[in-house]
Amino acid sequence: YKSTENMLRKVADECEKEKKSLEWQEGKFKALENSDVTRVRVAQERTEILKKRDIKLNNEIEVVNVEHREEESKHTQMIQNIMMKLNFTSNIIKRLQLECTHHFTPVSYTHLTLPTNREV
């Protein structure tokens, strides 16, 4: 009877050891599973952060592009205004040149170099 009892005790001890080993392995597996879940969560969060950063950068780039287009438009308008003023000024100069050539007639200098009656 004692040997059977000892045998049963040994089997119970072995079962208890096996149970503890399984619990430890299960705990380890859960820890690994949790760490895998954590890795997945971290990867998802990293992806979200990168998406948000990309959206922010794209928005900033768009703002810069809009500002650049606005500046370019202002410069184009300024150049057009300057060109109109230059064209207007050029037309005025041409008209003045034409007017000047019409008002002046050639002069003979011979009468200016001849002595007058008083000088003779």
Secondary structure, DSSP 8 states (H G I E B T S, - for coil): -HHHHHHHHHHHHHHHHHHHHHHHHHHHHHHHHHHHHHHHHHHHHHHHHHHHHHHHHHHHHHHHHHHHHHHHHHHHHHHHHHHHHHHHHHHHHHHHHHHHHHH-----SHHHHS--TTT-
